Amino acid sequence: MVDPARLRSQPLLLDLDEHDRSQMARWIEEVRADPGELLIEQGSMPYELFLIEAGTVDVIRDDEHLATLGAGDVVGEIALLAHQRRMASVRARTEVVALALPVEGFQEITDEMPEFGDELRALMAARRSPDASPG
């Protein structure tokens, strides 16, 4: 569990009130990755999504660089929402601090806070749009 105050820095969570942040924080754990370390491996089953707190990551599919993401970005939501294997790998470009939300917490939170699930679905749709730039 992380301090709920840390969640205020995440753009995706800005609209949550203190109660909702506290509910979410009880599921979230801090994850650190060194440069070159994988957060997500393409083809693997989804067990969590990550909110990038600090550092940058590269999103890679079939050895093609799709995007570089950083603080405030979310990765791993598509596989959780679509109930499918990971479509891309996510590798730390720099030292990364991320907040990991496991699938069990994700399911409970989206049941209790449907607006959070709606925001993630909108993000997923934007990323899947053929006109959208990756990330």
ROTORDREN-605054 format. One line per field, with one value per atom (N, C-alpha, C, O): atom name; residue in three letters; x, y, z; residue number from 1. Coordinates in pm, 1 decimal. Last residue first. Layout:
<nodes>
name CA;...;
resn ALA;...;
u X;...;
v Y;...;
w Z;...;
resi NUM;...;
</nodes>
This chain:
<nodes>
name N;CA;C;O;N;CA;C;O;N;CA;C;O;N;CA;C;O;N;CA;C;O;N;CA;C;O;N;CA;C;O;N;CA;C;O;N;CA;C;O;N;CA;C;O;N;CA;C;O;N;CA;C;O;N;CA;C;O;N;CA;C;O;N;CA;C;O;N;CA;C;O;N;CA;C;O;N;CA;C;O;N;CA;C;O;N;CA;C;O;N;CA;C;O;N;CA;C;O;N;CA;C;O;N;CA;C;O;N;CA;C;O;N;CA;C;O;N;CA;C;O;N;CA;C;O;N;CA;C;O;N;CA;C;O;N;CA;C;O;N;CA;C;O;N;CA;C;O;N;CA;C;O;N;CA;C;O;N;CA;C;O;N;CA;C;O;N;CA;C;O;N;CA;C;O;N;CA;C;O;N;CA;C;O;N;CA;C;O;N;CA;C;O;N;CA;C;O;N;CA;C;O;N;CA;C;O;N;CA;C;O;N;CA;C;O;N;CA;C;O;N;CA;C;O;N;CA;C;O;N;CA;C;O;N;CA;C;O;N;CA;C;O;N;CA;C;O;N;CA;C;O;N;CA;C;O;N;CA;C;O;N;CA;C;O;N;CA;C;O;N;CA;C;O;N;CA;C;O;N;CA;C;O;N;CA;C;O;N;CA;C;O;N;CA;C;O;N;CA;C;O;N;CA;C;O;N;CA;C;O;N;CA;C;O;N;CA;C;O;N;CA;C;O;N;CA;C;O;N;CA;C;O;N;CA;C;O;N;CA;C;O;N;CA;C;O;N;CA;C;O;N;CA;C;O;N;CA;C;O;N;CA;C;O;N;CA;C;O;N;CA;C;O;N;CA;C;O;N;CA;C;O;N;CA;C;O;N;CA;C;O;N;CA;C;O;N;CA;C;O;N;CA;C;O;N;CA;C;O;N;CA;C;O;N;CA;C;O;N;CA;C;O;N;CA;C;O;N;CA;C;O;N;CA;C;O;N;CA;C;O;N;CA;C;O;N;CA;C;O;N;CA;C;O;N;CA;C;O;N;CA;C;O;N;CA;C;O;N;CA;C;O;N;CA;C;O;N;CA;C;O;N;CA;C;O;N;CA;C;O;N;CA;C;O;N;CA;C;O;N;CA;C;O;N;CA;C;O;N;CA;C;O;N;CA;C;O;N;CA;C;O;N;CA;C;O;N;CA;C;O;N;CA;C;O;N;CA;C;O;N;CA;C;O;N;CA;C;O;N;CA;C;O;N;CA;C;O;N;CA;C;O;N;CA;C;O;N;CA;C;O;N;CA;C;O;N;CA;C;O;N;CA;C;O;N;CA;C;O;N;CA;C;O;N;CA;C;O;N;CA;C;O;N;CA;C;O;
resn GLY;GLY;GLY;GLY;PRO;PRO;PRO;PRO;SER;SER;SER;SER;ALA;ALA;ALA;ALA;ASP;ASP;ASP;ASP;PRO;PRO;PRO;PRO;SER;SER;SER;SER;ARG;ARG;ARG;ARG;ARG;ARG;ARG;ARG;ALA;ALA;ALA;ALA;ALA;ALA;ALA;ALA;MET;MET;MET;MET;LEU;LEU;LEU;LEU;ALA;ALA;ALA;ALA;ARG;ARG;ARG;ARG;LEU;LEU;LEU;LEU;GLU;GLU;GLU;GLU;ASP;ASP;ASP;ASP;GLY;GLY;GLY;GLY;PHE;PHE;PHE;PHE;GLU;GLU;GLU;GLU;PRO;PRO;PRO;PRO;MET;MET;MET;MET;GLU;GLU;GLU;GLU;ASP;ASP;ASP;ASP;THR;THR;THR;THR;ILE;ILE;ILE;ILE;GLU;GLU;GLU;GLU;GLN;GLN;GLN;GLN;PHE;PHE;PHE;PHE;GLY;GLY;GLY;GLY;GLU;GLU;GLU;GLU;VAL;VAL;VAL;VAL;PRO;PRO;PRO;PRO;LEU;LEU;LEU;LEU;ALA;ALA;ALA;ALA;LEU;LEU;LEU;LEU;ALA;ALA;ALA;ALA;VAL;VAL;VAL;VAL;VAL;VAL;VAL;VAL;GLU;GLU;GLU;GLU;THR;THR;THR;THR;ARG;ARG;ARG;ARG;ALA;ALA;ALA;ALA;ARG;ARG;ARG;ARG;VAL;VAL;VAL;VAL;SER;SER;SER;SER;ALA;ALA;ALA;ALA;MET;MET;MET;MET;ARG;ARG;ARG;ARG;ARG;ARG;ARG;ARG;GLN;GLN;GLN;GLN;HIS;HIS;HIS;HIS;ALA;ALA;ALA;ALA;LEU;LEU;LEU;LEU;LEU;LEU;LEU;LEU;ALA;ALA;ALA;ALA;ILE;ILE;ILE;ILE;GLU;GLU;GLU;GLU;GLY;GLY;GLY;GLY;VAL;VAL;VAL;VAL;VAL;VAL;VAL;VAL;ASP;ASP;ASP;ASP;GLY;GLY;GLY;GLY;ALA;ALA;ALA;ALA;GLY;GLY;GLY;GLY;LEU;LEU;LEU;LEU;THR;THR;THR;THR;ALA;ALA;ALA;ALA;LEU;LEU;LEU;LEU;HIS;HIS;HIS;HIS;GLU;GLU;GLU;GLU;ASP;ASP;ASP;ASP;ASP;ASP;ASP;ASP;ARG;ARG;ARG;ARG;ILE;ILE;ILE;ILE;VAL;VAL;VAL;VAL;ASP;ASP;ASP;ASP;VAL;VAL;VAL;VAL;THR;THR;THR;THR;GLY;GLY;GLY;GLY;ALA;ALA;ALA;ALA;GLU;GLU;GLU;GLU;ILE;ILE;ILE;ILE;LEU;LEU;LEU;LEU;PHE;PHE;PHE;PHE;LEU;LEU;LEU;LEU;GLU;GLU;GLU;GLU;TYR;TYR;TYR;TYR;PRO;PRO;PRO;PRO;MET;MET;MET;MET;SER;SER;SER;SER;GLY;GLY;GLY;GLY;GLN;GLN;GLN;GLN;GLU;GLU;GLU;GLU;ILE;ILE;ILE;ILE;LEU;LEU;LEU;LEU;LEU;LEU;LEU;LEU;GLU;GLU;GLU;GLU;GLY;GLY;GLY;GLY;PRO;PRO;PRO;PRO;ASP;ASP;ASP;ASP;ALA;ALA;ALA;ALA;ARG;ARG;ARG;ARG;VAL;VAL;VAL;VAL;GLU;GLU;GLU;GLU;GLU;GLU;GLU;GLU;ILE;ILE;ILE;ILE;TRP;TRP;TRP;TRP;ARG;ARG;ARG;ARG;ALA;ALA;ALA;ALA;MET;MET;MET;MET;GLN;GLN;GLN;GLN;SER;SER;SER;SER;ARG;ARG;ARG;ARG;ASP;ASP;ASP;ASP;HIS;HIS;HIS;HIS;GLU;GLU;GLU;GLU;ASP;ASP;ASP;ASP;LEU;LEU;LEU;LEU;ASP;ASP;ASP;ASP;LEU;LEU;LEU;LEU;LEU;LEU;LEU;LEU;LEU;LEU;LEU;LEU;PRO;PRO;PRO;PRO;GLN;GLN;GLN;GLN;SER;SER;SER;SER;ARG;ARG;ARG;ARG;LEU;LEU;LEU;LEU;ARG;ARG;ARG;ARG;ALA;ALA;ALA;ALA;PRO;PRO;PRO;PRO;ASP;ASP;ASP;ASP;VAL;VAL;VAL;VAL;MET;MET;MET;MET;
u 91.7;120.1;46.2;57.8;113.2;123.7;156.5;236.1;-126.5;14.5;24.2;-47.7;-421.7;-353.8;-206.3;-167.3;-552.5;-500.9;-419.1;-353.9;-648.3;-543.9;-481.6;-369.6;-684.1;-728.0;-616.0;-501.0;-580.6;-607.4;-650.8;-654.0;-567.5;-442.6;-462.3;-370.4;-839.2;-752.2;-622.8;-573.6;-921.9;-977.4;-889.6;-867.7;-776.8;-752.5;-802.4;-732.3;-897.9;-754.8;-722.0;-647.4;-1156.0;-1135.2;-987.8;-956.7;-1101.6;-1153.9;-1136.8;-1106.4;-1020.3;-924.9;-972.2;-891.5;-1261.9;-1144.7;-1040.3;-978.8;-1419.6;-1456.7;-1337.8;-1315.0;-1291.5;-1292.1;-1325.5;-1267.5;-1361.6;-1220.0;-1206.9;-1120.5;-1637.8;-1579.4;-1429.9;-1377.7;-1693.5;-1704.6;-1642.5;-1599.7;-1583.7;-1567.6;-1574.2;-1470.7;-1636.8;-1675.0;-1672.8;-1750.2;-1535.7;-1672.5;-1723.1;-1837.6;-1279.7;-1368.9;-1514.1;-1605.8;-1185.7;-1193.7;-1287.6;-1366.6;-1190.6;-1269.1;-1290.5;-1400.8;-1014.6;-1153.2;-1240.8;-1352.1;-777.8;-836.5;-983.8;-1068.2;-724.5;-759.8;-827.7;-923.2;-666.0;-771.6;-819.6;-939.7;-449.8;-578.5;-690.6;-801.9;-270.1;-292.0;-433.0;-524.4;-103.5;-237.0;-265.0;-281.9;195.0;132.9;-2.2;-13.4;363.2;263.4;186.9;121.7;716.3;579.6;491.5;538.7;1010.7;926.9;784.4;738.1;1302.6;1157.9;1101.4;1139.3;1586.4;1533.7;1386.8;1351.3;1500.5;1576.5;1534.8;1455.8;1358.7;1466.3;1560.6;1682.3;1210.6;1259.1;1372.4;1470.1;976.4;1110.8;1152.8;1132.7;713.2;743.8;873.8;882.6;580.1;667.7;686.3;676.4;238.2;368.8;449.2;395.2;10.3;32.8;171.2;216.4;-52.1;11.5;45.4;101.9;-363.9;-220.2;-166.8;-226.5;-680.6;-595.5;-449.2;-415.1;-893.1;-877.2;-798.1;-841.5;-914.3;-954.0;-944.1;-982.1;-817.6;-953.9;-1003.6;-1121.3;-555.5;-649.0;-793.1;-880.6;-446.7;-459.8;-557.2;-632.7;-458.2;-529.8;-551.8;-663.1;-294.0;-439.6;-512.6;-619.0;-22.5;-75.1;-225.2;-279.2;48.5;79.0;18.9;10.8;8.8;-39.4;3.3;-4.4;191.7;135.4;98.3;149.2;318.1;177.9;112.2;-10.2;636.7;556.2;415.1;394.7;629.2;693.3;592.8;479.6;715.0;619.3;691.0;799.4;764.1;835.4;737.1;683.3;653.2;638.2;736.3;784.7;734.4;606.1;595.9;537.3;984.3;959.7;831.5;820.6;968.6;944.4;911.1;821.6;983.4;1109.0;1092.0;1190.8;707.5;779.1;905.2;930.4;676.9;600.8;677.1;707.8;743.2;800.8;711.9;676.0;785.0;684.0;728.1;747.9;1005.7;982.5;879.1;884.8;982.2;978.0;958.5;902.9;1129.3;1069.1;1079.6;1171.2;1057.2;1137.3;1063.5;952.0;779.7;905.4;982.4;974.5;532.2;547.4;672.5;670.5;307.0;446.0;453.0;388.1;111.1;105.3;249.1;307.1;35.1;133.6;103.9;75.4;-158.0;-128.6;-35.8;-28.5;-122.8;-133.6;-123.4;-85.2;-121.3;-146.2;-159.2;-201.9;-174.8;-176.6;-210.5;-314.9;62.0;-72.0;-67.6;33.9;279.4;251.8;107.9;41.8;318.4;270.8;237.7;174.7;580.5;483.7;447.7;535.0;613.9;668.8;557.3;453.3;677.6;577.1;645.3;723.6;911.7;794.8;686.8;614.7;1248.5;1111.4;1010.6;1022.6;1535.2;1450.1;1308.3;1254.5;1669.9;1677.2;1586.8;1563.9;1727.6;1730.7;1750.9;1836.9;1524.1;1648.7;1644.0;1565.1;1225.8;1293.5;1417.9;1416.7;995.5;1111.0;1175.8;1180.2;671.2;761.1;873.9;850.7;442.4;548.5;634.8;667.0;102.6;237.5;336.9;317.4;-242.8;-126.3;4.6;16.1;-457.9;-422.4;-287.6;-225.9;-489.6;-470.7;-433.7;-383.2;-543.2;-407.6;-384.9;-272.4;-819.1;-727.1;-588.5;-523.9;-916.1;-958.3;-859.8;-822.1;-796.6;-762.6;-799.9;-724.6;-928.0;-781.3;-736.8;-648.5;-1188.9;-1158.0;-1007.4;-964.0;-1151.9;-1200.9;-1163.1;-1111.3;-1070.1;-980.4;-1022.4;-937.7;-1176.6;-1175.2;-1086.5;-1034.7;-1042.3;-1080.8;-1080.0;-993.0;-943.1;-1083.1;-1128.5;-1241.7;-679.9;-704.5;-846.6;-867.7;-593.3;-661.7;-698.1;-742.8;-454.2;-570.1;-655.1;-773.8;-232.2;-340.7;-468.2;-578.5;-101.3;-135.2;-253.4;-363.1;-63.1;25.9;-7.0;54.0;-228.7;-267.7;-183.9;-227.6;-109.5;-196.5;-242.7;-290.6;17.4;98.8;12.7;59.1;-180.2;-139.7;-55.8;-57.9;-193.9;-292.4;-255.1;-294.9;101.0;31.4;-66.7;-25.4;47.7;119.4;35.6;-84.0;84.5;0.0;88.1;190.5;
v 578.8;635.4;759.8;821.9;640.4;549.9;624.1;718.0;866.8;831.5;742.0;763.6;771.2;815.6;779.8;676.9;660.1;795.8;844.3;948.4;417.9;416.9;554.1;563.5;374.7;447.0;448.3;476.7;276.2;179.0;246.5;181.9;497.6;431.3;334.2;311.8;554.1;652.6;587.8;619.2;325.8;354.0;452.5;437.0;359.4;243.6;270.3;240.4;593.1;592.7;477.6;496.1;493.7;604.7;612.9;636.9;304.0;259.2;369.2;339.8;473.7;379.2;328.3;311.5;606.6;682.8;592.2;628.5;388.5;464.0;543.6;548.0;316.2;222.9;293.4;262.9;546.7;513.6;416.7;434.4;527.1;637.4;614.7;659.3;319.6;295.3;406.1;381.4;221.0;352.5;337.2;341.3;-44.0;59.8;199.6;286.5;-174.5;-203.1;-90.8;-47.3;-76.1;-40.3;-75.1;-13.2;-189.6;-43.9;-5.0;88.3;-465.0;-409.6;-259.4;-208.8;-479.6;-524.3;-464.8;-419.5;-377.8;-313.5;-350.5;-263.8;-570.0;-434.7;-358.8;-284.5;-782.2;-795.7;-659.5;-635.8;-682.9;-710.7;-723.2;-678.3;-420.2;-557.6;-579.0;-503.3;-142.2;-178.9;-319.6;-338.4;17.6;-98.7;-127.1;-135.0;298.6;250.0;138.7;162.0;336.4;322.1;272.8;213.4;475.4;448.9;447.3;544.2;397.9;420.4;390.0;292.6;508.7;453.9;494.3;609.6;481.0;540.4;467.0;372.8;298.0;370.1;432.6;436.7;-10.0;113.9;172.8;104.4;-132.9;-143.1;-8.0;95.8;-323.6;-191.8;-207.2;-283.0;-485.4;-484.2;-340.8;-247.6;-548.8;-485.5;-503.8;-533.1;-681.4;-652.3;-594.6;-591.8;-944.2;-813.5;-797.2;-887.2;-1119.6;-1113.3;-975.6;-901.1;-991.7;-1057.9;-1046.2;-972.1;-825.1;-964.6;-1045.1;-1150.4;-559.5;-646.3;-794.6;-880.2;-450.0;-419.9;-517.2;-553.4;-554.4;-577.4;-556.6;-637.0;-462.4;-607.1;-637.4;-734.4;-181.1;-242.5;-391.6;-441.4;-105.4;-104.2;-179.4;-236.1;-78.0;-207.6;-215.2;-320.4;246.3;136.3;7.7;-12.5;596.3;465.5;363.6;390.3;891.8;801.5;667.6;630.6;1031.9;1061.8;970.6;971.1;1021.0;1052.1;1094.7;1180.3;867.3;911.0;941.0;892.7;686.1;742.3;778.7;727.9;649.7;670.6;743.1;848.0;403.5;527.6;529.3;425.6;192.5;259.1;393.8;487.7;25.0;124.6;199.9;263.3;-314.1;-179.4;-86.3;-114.3;-574.5;-501.1;-362.9;-300.7;-621.7;-693.3;-617.9;-599.9;-316.1;-431.5;-492.8;-425.0;-120.7;-189.1;-307.3;-388.5;171.5;72.8;13.3;85.2;274.2;257.0;147.2;43.1;513.3;376.2;380.1;475.2;725.7;703.4;555.9;484.5;881.9;810.1;795.5;844.8;835.5;903.6;816.6;693.8;708.8;820.9;902.7;1025.5;549.5;593.4;718.6;819.6;298.0;443.0;489.5;471.0;-13.2;71.5;217.9;257.1;-305.9;-189.3;-101.3;-112.9;-665.8;-533.3;-427.2;-455.1;-896.6;-909.2;-773.9;-766.4;-1039.7;-915.1;-939.6;-996.1;-1270.7;-1244.2;-1115.7;-1087.1;-1183.6;-1234.6;-1202.3;-1118.0;-1057.1;-1194.7;-1252.0;-1357.4;-850.0;-880.0;-1028.4;-1114.3;-772.0;-848.7;-882.2;-935.9;-489.6;-571.4;-642.5;-582.9;-397.4;-388.2;-482.4;-546.0;-491.3;-500.3;-481.7;-542.4;-276.5;-378.0;-372.5;-264.8;-60.3;-187.4;-295.4;-396.5;95.4;105.5;-32.6;-110.2;-59.5;-1.1;9.3;-60.3;7.8;-63.7;13.4;136.3;-43.1;28.8;-56.9;-179.4;5.5;-80.3;7.6;118.4;19.6;83.6;-22.3;-125.5;-81.6;-100.8;-29.1;-18.7;-49.0;-10.0;-33.5;-9.1;-94.7;-197.3;-172.4;-265.4;130.9;5.3;-109.6;-211.9;331.3;319.9;187.7;137.9;319.9;274.9;247.2;149.6;426.3;293.5;236.9;119.9;679.1;586.1;443.2;349.8;787.2;769.9;671.5;589.2;793.7;706.1;682.3;571.3;986.7;851.7;754.7;646.3;1215.9;1152.4;1009.2;920.8;1173.6;1242.3;1163.4;1057.1;1192.9;1112.8;1197.4;1282.6;1337.7;1360.1;1279.2;1295.0;1245.0;1380.4;1401.3;1475.8;1011.6;1003.4;1138.4;1145.7;1063.6;976.1;975.7;943.6;1212.5;1278.3;1194.3;1248.5;1175.6;1100.4;1165.0;1171.8;1298.8;1338.9;1268.3;1298.5;1179.1;1311.8;1354.9;1438.4;956.6;938.6;1071.2;1075.6;1027.9;1008.5;998.9;1030.6;1017.7;1149.6;1137.3;1227.2;749.8;801.3;937.1;968.4;567.1;680.7;736.8;768.3;223.8;350.8;457.3;439.7;-119.0;0.0;124.1;128.9;
w -2741.9;-2610.9;-2590.5;-2484.9;-3093.1;-2979.5;-2851.5;-2850.1;-3227.7;-3213.0;-3090.0;-2992.5;-3400.6;-3279.2;-3285.4;-3340.6;-3609.8;-3629.0;-3509.8;-3518.1;-3519.6;-3623.2;-3646.0;-3696.3;-3170.9;-3289.1;-3393.5;-3359.9;-2939.7;-3046.0;-3176.3;-3281.0;-2776.4;-2815.0;-2929.4;-3008.2;-2745.3;-2809.3;-2856.7;-2965.1;-2607.2;-2739.6;-2815.2;-2935.3;-2367.6;-2451.6;-2594.1;-2690.8;-2269.3;-2299.5;-2393.9;-2490.0;-2230.3;-2324.2;-2365.1;-2481.8;-2033.8;-2163.4;-2269.1;-2384.7;-1825.8;-1883.8;-2020.2;-2111.7;-1777.4;-1820.6;-1884.3;-1984.6;-1694.2;-1814.2;-1867.6;-1988.5;-1457.0;-1569.8;-1699.7;-1804.0;-1314.9;-1334.9;-1453.1;-1539.0;-1302.7;-1379.3;-1405.1;-1507.2;-1127.3;-1271.0;-1356.2;-1468.9;-858.4;-920.5;-1071.9;-1138.5;-797.2;-701.3;-761.6;-721.4;-1024.7;-979.3;-888.5;-900.6;-1033.7;-1144.6;-1112.6;-1166.5;-792.2;-806.8;-920.5;-906.3;-845.7;-735.7;-754.0;-733.4;-1067.1;-1079.0;-968.9;-995.5;-952.0;-1068.8;-1081.6;-1104.3;-760.2;-719.2;-830.5;-807.6;-934.4;-833.6;-786.3;-773.5;-1090.0;-1153.0;-1050.9;-1078.3;-913.3;-958.1;-1009.4;-976.9;-996.8;-952.0;-1003.9;-1124.3;-916.0;-978.4;-913.4;-791.1;-994.9;-900.4;-970.5;-1072.2;-1045.0;-1093.6;-980.4;-883.5;-1130.4;-1013.8;-1067.6;-1127.8;-1310.8;-1310.2;-1172.4;-1107.2;-1479.5;-1354.5;-1345.6;-1369.6;-1830.2;-1720.2;-1592.8;-1598.8;-1970.5;-2041.1;-1938.5;-1956.9;-1911.8;-1850.1;-1934.0;-1964.4;-2143.2;-2087.5;-2030.6;-2093.7;-2228.4;-2173.4;-2097.4;-2000.7;-2518.5;-2401.9;-2356.4;-2436.1;-2615.1;-2632.3;-2504.3;-2397.6;-2552.3;-2693.1;-2719.8;-2834.3;-2325.1;-2348.8;-2496.7;-2558.8;-2377.1;-2349.0;-2384.6;-2462.3;-2250.9;-2349.0;-2308.0;-2215.8;-2157.7;-2113.9;-2217.0;-2263.7;-2201.7;-2312.5;-2277.2;-2357.1;-1962.1;-2005.6;-2112.1;-2113.3;-1955.7;-1844.7;-1889.1;-1857.0;-2196.5;-2175.3;-2060.8;-2067.6;-2146.8;-2258.6;-2234.8;-2251.3;-1934.0;-1916.2;-2026.5;-2001.8;-1958.5;-1918.6;-1906.5;-1872.4;-1831.2;-1922.4;-1867.5;-1746.3;-1815.6;-1771.9;-1876.4;-1996.3;-1712.5;-1811.7;-1748.4;-1642.5;-1514.3;-1538.7;-1640.3;-1653.8;-1661.2;-1542.6;-1581.0;-1667.1;-1988.6;-1864.7;-1755.2;-1756.8;-2289.7;-2194.6;-2065.9;-2037.2;-2624.1;-2497.8;-2406.6;-2442.0;-2862.4;-2785.3;-2669.9;-2624.5;-3029.5;-3051.9;-2982.4;-3036.3;-3192.5;-3088.0;-3120.6;-3225.6;-3265.3;-3317.0;-3200.9;-3121.1;-3170.5;-3191.7;-3254.8;-3294.0;-3119.1;-3225.6;-3268.9;-3388.1;-2965.6;-3014.6;-3131.0;-3229.1;-2685.0;-2800.6;-2838.1;-2752.8;-2512.9;-2549.4;-2682.9;-2780.9;-2261.4;-2404.3;-2423.2;-2357.9;-1994.0;-2044.5;-2195.4;-2250.3;-1743.4;-1874.5;-1913.3;-1872.4;-1419.6;-1517.8;-1649.3;-1666.3;-1198.3;-1232.6;-1330.6;-1326.1;-1221.5;-1128.6;-1161.8;-1153.9;-1419.9;-1412.9;-1325.2;-1352.3;-1325.3;-1334.8;-1316.9;-1209.9;-1468.8;-1403.4;-1430.7;-1543.8;-1398.4;-1480.9;-1400.0;-1277.7;-1385.0;-1327.4;-1435.7;-1549.4;-1526.1;-1382.5;-1314.5;-1199.3;-1836.4;-1759.5;-1612.8;-1580.2;-1974.0;-1920.5;-1836.8;-1773.2;-2251.3;-2116.9;-2076.6;-2137.3;-2492.2;-2494.5;-2357.8;-2348.4;-2380.4;-2485.1;-2481.6;-2469.7;-2044.1;-2156.0;-2254.0;-2215.9;-1846.2;-1913.1;-2029.3;-2103.2;-1749.4;-1661.3;-1714.0;-1637.3;-1787.0;-1837.0;-1724.7;-1618.3;-1773.8;-1710.3;-1767.5;-1793.3;-1879.1;-1949.6;-1893.7;-1960.0;-1568.9;-1715.2;-1778.4;-1736.8;-1309.0;-1358.0;-1509.9;-1573.9;-1136.4;-1244.3;-1284.4;-1292.6;-870.7;-925.2;-1032.4;-1021.0;-751.7;-828.2;-880.9;-929.3;-484.4;-560.6;-627.8;-568.9;-508.3;-455.7;-544.6;-665.8;-426.4;-506.9;-433.0;-312.9;-261.2;-358.8;-426.7;-478.5;-110.9;-38.2;-131.4;-85.4;-293.8;-238.7;-167.0;-162.9;-337.7;-441.6;-384.1;-422.2;-97.9;-141.5;-243.8;-236.7;-106.3;1.8;-35.6;-8.4;-327.9;-331.4;-224.1;-248.4;-226.4;-339.5;-351.8;-382.3;-20.6;9.0;-102.5;-76.1;-164.5;-65.9;-33.5;-20.4;-509.5;-380.3;-283.5;-317.8;-839.6;-723.1;-596.4;-578.4;-1048.7;-1011.7;-891.3;-845.5;-1087.9;-1036.5;-986.5;-890.8;-1200.1;-1070.9;-1011.9;-897.4;-1428.4;-1439.8;-1312.7;-1316.7;-1330.3;-1403.7;-1412.9;-1405.9;-1014.0;-1134.5;-1206.9;-1151.5;-774.7;-884.0;-1015.1;-1117.7;-590.9;-641.4;-760.5;-839.7;-492.5;-608.3;-666.9;-780.2;-261.2;-382.2;-507.0;-616.5;-68.8;-119.1;-246.3;-330.4;12.1;-83.5;-142.0;-254.3;21.7;82.0;-21.6;-133.2;-76.8;-80.9;-10.9;12.4;0.0;0.0;0.0;68.3;
resi 135;135;135;135;134;134;134;134;133;133;133;133;132;132;132;132;131;131;131;131;130;130;130;130;129;129;129;129;128;128;128;128;127;127;127;127;126;126;126;126;125;125;125;125;124;124;124;124;123;123;123;123;122;122;122;122;121;121;121;121;120;120;120;120;119;119;119;119;118;118;118;118;117;117;117;117;116;116;116;116;115;115;115;115;114;114;114;114;113;113;113;113;112;112;112;112;111;111;111;111;110;110;110;110;109;109;109;109;108;108;108;108;107;107;107;107;106;106;106;106;105;105;105;105;104;104;104;104;103;103;103;103;102;102;102;102;101;101;101;101;100;100;100;100;99;99;99;99;98;98;98;98;97;97;97;97;96;96;96;96;95;95;95;95;94;94;94;94;93;93;93;93;92;92;92;92;91;91;91;91;90;90;90;90;89;89;89;89;88;88;88;88;87;87;87;87;86;86;86;86;85;85;85;85;84;84;84;84;83;83;83;83;82;82;82;82;81;81;81;81;80;80;80;80;79;79;79;79;78;78;78;78;77;77;77;77;76;76;76;76;75;75;75;75;74;74;74;74;73;73;73;73;72;72;72;72;71;71;71;71;70;70;70;70;69;69;69;69;68;68;68;68;67;67;67;67;66;66;66;66;65;65;65;65;64;64;64;64;63;63;63;63;62;62;62;62;61;61;61;61;60;60;60;60;59;59;59;59;58;58;58;58;57;57;57;57;56;56;56;56;55;55;55;55;54;54;54;54;53;53;53;53;52;52;52;52;51;51;51;51;50;50;50;50;49;49;49;49;48;48;48;48;47;47;47;47;46;46;46;46;45;45;45;45;44;44;44;44;43;43;43;43;42;42;42;42;41;41;41;41;40;40;40;40;39;39;39;39;38;38;38;38;37;37;37;37;36;36;36;36;35;35;35;35;34;34;34;34;33;33;33;33;32;32;32;32;31;31;31;31;30;30;30;30;29;29;29;29;28;28;28;28;27;27;27;27;26;26;26;26;25;25;25;25;24;24;24;24;23;23;23;23;22;22;22;22;21;21;21;21;20;20;20;20;19;19;19;19;18;18;18;18;17;17;17;17;16;16;16;16;15;15;15;15;14;14;14;14;13;13;13;13;12;12;12;12;11;11;11;11;10;10;10;10;9;9;9;9;8;8;8;8;7;7;7;7;6;6;6;6;5;5;5;5;4;4;4;4;3;3;3;3;2;2;2;2;1;1;1;1;
</nodes>
